[in-house]
Amino acid sequence: MTAQPTDIAAYNFAYLDEQTKRMIRRAILKGIAIPGYQVPFASREMPMPYGWGTGGVQVTASIIGPDDVLKVIDQGADDTTNAVSIRAFFKKVANVAVTTETAKATIIQTRHRIPEHPLSVGQVLVYQVPIPEPLRFLEPRETETRKMHALEEYGLMHVKLYEDIARHGRIATTYAYPVKVEGRYVMDPSPTPKFDNPKMHRSPALQLFGAGREKRIYALPPFTEVVSLDFEDHPFEVQTFDQPCALCAAENVYLDEVILDDHGGHMFVCSDTDHCEKRREEGHRGHLAPETPLALEKTEPAQ
Amino acid sequence: MEIATQSIEGGFADPVFNAQAVFRAVMDAMAQPGSVRPLPAFARPPAPLSATSGAVALALCDNDTPLWLDPALQISAAVKSWLGFHTGAPLANTPADAHFALIAAPAEMMALDGFSQGTQDYPDRSTTLILQVNNLTSGTPLLLEGPGIEKSATIAPAQMPRHFVEQWKQNNQRFPRGVDIVLAAAGSIACLPRTTRIKTMEA
């Protein structure tokens, strides 16, 4: 083997066998050629349960090479169970370099967030998708939803959004907010907060979506038009927060609410841990940040 | 050399990592149409199959993907047995049955609409064409627009199919149905997915 500092057998590089990788690679190419269309693929069993990102893992395993640098996030965080275990999985089966820094990664596998740091040309963002079909909760039959996509018949989705307005006075969908890709396919952006939808629009990075249990792969090439569905009199809006991050004072980022005690104490902190740590290293401090700037615990990539 | 020897030699020296490298080049080229990706000669297929298109075939084809060869390749028993030995891909009876088509002489190839276009329900069931072109710089320049291209891109593949701009416009109009093209030049590739539009160049 060429310059592989590993004793892992190459036939097993990145866990999947070569025929499976070819099958997934062909599906990825079709997905890129038809943005927003869900390409069926023969999803394999992975050594983790459905719902833990088997679709994303299979996509990452099929594209990753020895020169790649992998970052894995779960709800924006590099240090949660799902992110740590998937990162450890690829370190073990592909012996690739891993990082927590958005800018240094060539492949970022994500569960339900897009990093705050702008992505660049050449990066690949791999989403873990639970339900790829945006119409599934409106029409349970696959035969019907397939026909609706074929005929570009998306009236039902607008009815759903309209019913939100009728009931709540506004569009109440806050995550997995449906988007239209290049004026053709309606696509589920995976359960990212709608806060992240604008980042998909004309993103310089290639975005790949893998749904393991539902056996679908879809893609957005760089610089693709991605428009969140809305109405003229009820335009699409992202979530806003009335306070900055309690640790790094960042504004205009997505915040998580953290419960501090059982007396109603709570704080809002950046969902993107890498972004938050970078800002604190730069000296930004929120109102709940420690008095003395502590040496930040670096989230070391798991072994 | 004997056909038997020719068909066995010339595959990937390092199947796993060569296939990954070729795929990443194709993926990046497909994601950014018009961008030219370098591709070292990982494979050494018998002529008239080129090293680049041979490598793409090895990276993507197997017994699940019927292959169609254009007449220039079809007449070469060495090419057929090389592809058969290294990929195991069956030969398609008609272009419309093919998942991949290898074209050694694009200037003489049949019309794009003769290949599988996919269906409205399953537009992914279309043929991907691998065109062997001399280079990507000396032909008629094509100004490209569409997903994957920030503003516009230009590529000038030599020896493209006849009436290509007109044929490609029709391919665009069939969206989401349609064929995708991998342009395999010596040492580099570029792609034209069905979403890419060719703007007519001002003279």
Interface residues (C-beta under 8 A of the other chain):
Chain A: M1 T2 Q4 A10 Y11 F13 E18 Q19 K21 R22 M23 R25 R26 A27 I28 L29 K30 G31 I32 A33 I34 P35 Y37 V39 P40 S62 I63 I64 G65 P66 V121 G122 R146 K147 H149 A150 L151 E182 R184 Y185 P204 L206 A219 L220 P221 P222 F223 T224 E225
Chain B: D14 P15 V16 F17 A19 Q20 A21 F23 R24 V26 M27 D28 M30 A31 Q32 A59 L60 C61 D62 D64 T65 H99 T119 Q120 D121 Y122 P123 D124 S126 T128 P147 G148 I149 E150 F175 P176 D180 P193 R194 T195
